[in-house]
């Protein structure tokens, strides 16, 4: 007997709105503004995400549900690097270290945040935190309405997962969204540094180069010779250079092409998630 394949859908959680896309047709099913449905939005870790998730899935008008991929704007996430000291012997120790690092960097306890990483016993590892209540609400609402959650990821990690084979072993990897950029410094094929740069308007090539050079100096690292750009790309230089760096633009069928201002943030997130 052949197994029934579930229809796939993608939910984008932007800074200001939410959208659901049919993954097969890439058709937008619904969008709604977050301001009307997210009590306590100024504090993402304690905000009540239930009304917004319930509303957008109900408005999608898919009574039979389906497989759901969730992509969250990087504005809702927290990224940082964890340096693992010698002698760490368990995953629980690593999580405790990450929780302490989170509190040091962001000035608040990690309660209310779900920390995830490719945990390693040595070296440096990239840690990402998402509001725990958002993750929990999506799971609970989905189970109550015939949805099956395939994955929940912030935007930059979604892009990194989709295009990691095209990312150079040494580069600045810049993941652009309509409201900011996550810059990951890659060396030896591993992420060594991360910072999110919020902006209302994407920087031009000169400003981008200056931002990244300043960040390298601040962190005491070395400037790479390549810049790999993904996401909702601003205008890129025609000469293929960003300052001293060669510009690398990954290609392929998993690239959701969007330009700043053309679509809402949540739609671009949902479109990219649909290709996961």
N, C-alpha and C positions, 0 to 999 in steps of 0.2 A: 504494500500500500504506500503510495507516495505521500510525503509529508506536506501539509499545507504551509506555504510560505507566507509569513506575515508581511503586510505592507509596511513600508518604512517611512518615517516622518522625522523631521528635524525641528527642534525648538531652539530659537536664539533668545538669550536674555541680554538685552542691551542695557546701556546706562539709563535710558528713558523709556524703553518700550520692550515688548515681547512679540515674537512672530513665530508662526508655525508654517513649515513648507512641506509639501509632498515630495519625498526624496526621488521618486521615480520620474515625475514630470517636472520637477523643480518649480512647481506652481505654488504661489503664496496662498495659503488658506485663510489666515487671519492675522491681524496685528492689534495690539491694544496698548494704551499708554500706561506705564507703571505708576505714575503719580496718583491715579485714581484707585489703584488696587494694592498698593504696597505700604501698609502702615509702618512707620518707623524707618523709612528708606535711608535716612541719614546715618543709621547704625546697622549695616548689613548683617552683622553677626546676631543681632537680636530682633531684627525686623520680622514681621509676620508675612511670610511668602505664600501662605496658603491661598488667600483670595486671588492673587495674580495667576498662580499656576492653575488653579481650578477654572478660573474664567477663560484663560487662553485655550486650554484644552477643550472646554465646553464649546467655545466659539469656533473651534476648528471643525466641529460637526462631523466627527468620525465616531459614531456610536460603538463600532466594533473594535476601536482602538488599533493598535499596531506597534511595531518596534519604534522606539523613540530615542533619538540622539540629542543630547543637550549640549549646547556650546554657550559659555558664559563670558560676558565682556570682561576684559582684564581689569577694568575699573573696580569690579566686585572682588577681584582676587588679590592676594598678597604673595609676592615672590621674594625669595631670598636664598643665599648660599649658606650651606652648613659645612664647616670644616670639621671633620671627624678626628678627634685626638686618638693617639695610640692607646690601646688597652680596652676599647669599647667592645663588650662581649655579647650584646644582645640587642634585639630590635627595640625592646622597651627602653633601653638606655639611649638609643638613637632618638627615639621619639621624645624622651625627656630633654635631651640636648636641643632638639629642634624647637620644643616648646619654650625653653629658656631663651633661645636666640630670637624667636618671634617676639617675646615680651621686651627684650632689649631693643630691638630695632623699631618696633611699632608702638611702644609705650603702653601696651595693654596686654592683659592676660590672654592666653590662647583659647580659653574657654569660649565656645561658640564658633570656633573655626575648626575645620577638618583639614589636617595637614597630610599631604601626600608627597611621596618622593620615590625615586629609584634608590632605596636605602642601600648604602655601601658601608663596609667596615673600616674604610680608610679613604683618604683623599677628600675631595669636595663634591658635594651633591646639591643639585637644585631642588629646593623645597617650594611647594605651592600650597597655599591655604585658600579654601573656599568657605563661605558661610555654611556651617553645619546644618542650620535649619533649612536652607535652600535645598541641599542634597537630600535631607530627610523628607521634606515635604514632597519633592518630586517623586521619590520612591513610594510614599504612602498614597498620594493622589493617583499615581499611575496604577498601582495595584488595585485600587478601588474602582477603576474605570477601564479595565481591560488593556491598559498600555503596558508595554514591556520595555524597561529602560536598558538600552544597549551600552551607553557610556555617558558620562558627565565630565566635561573638560573645559578649562578656560581657553580662550581663543588662541593665545600664543602656543600653548602646548598642543592644541589641535593642529595648528599649522606645522609645528615641529614634527609631530607624529606622521603627518601626511607626506612631508617633503624631506625627511631626514636623509634620504639617500642622495639628494641633490645639494645638501648643505656642505660647503667645504669644511675640511678638518680644522682650518684656522681662518676665522672671519668674525666680523660683527654680523650677527643674525638679527635683523630688524623686522619685527612683526607689527605691521601698521594696522591700526583700526581708525575709525572716523574720529575718535576722541582721544587718541594717544598712541604710543608706541612702546612695546616691550623690546628692549635691546639685550641680547644675550651674547656675551663674548665667548667664542668657541676656540679652544686650543687643544691640539692633539685629539680632535674628535669629541671632546667633552666640554660641557658648559662650565666655565670658570668664574663667570661674573654675570649679574643680571641687574637691570634697573628699568623701571617703567617711567616714561616721560609723558605726562599728560599735555595735551595741547588742544586749542580750539581750531587751529589751522596748521596743517602739516608743514614742517620746515622745508626750505629748498635745499639743494645739494650743499651749498656752502654752509648754511646754518646747521645742517645735519652733521657734516664733517666736523664742525667746531664743537658741537655737543658731544660727539663721541670721543674726540681728542681730549676734551676737558674731563670726561668721565674716566678715561684711561689714566690720565695724570692723577686724578683724585684717588683712584684705586691702587696706584702704584704698579700698573700693568703695562704691557707693550701693545702698541697699535698694530693691528693686523694689516695685511696688504689687500684684503678682500672684504667686501660688504655684500651680504646676501639679503635681499629684500623680499618679503612675503606679505600677503594680506591686501588691504584696501590701499593700493599704492598711490602716493601723490605723483606729480609729474617727475619723471626720472630723466637725468641728463642724457642727451643723445650721444655723447662721446663715450658713454660707458664708464665714467669715472665719478667717484664721490670723493673729492679731495685727493688724497694720495692712494685711495683704494680702488681696486677694480670692482665694478658692479656685476653681481651675479643675480640673474632673475630666473628662478626655477620655472619649468614649464610642465605641461601635462594635463591630462583629463581631470585631475583632482583640484585644479585651480579655479576657484570661483572668482571670476573677474568682476571687480567693482571699483568705482572711482569715488573719491570723497564727494559727498553731496548728492550722489545719484540715487542712493537708496538709504533707508534708515539703518542704523547700526544693527538692530536686531535681525533685520532681513538679511544683511550681509553675513551675520553670524550663522543664521539658519541655513543659508545657501551653502556656506562652506561646510557646515556640519553634515549636510545632506550627502556630501561626497566622501564622507569618512567610511 
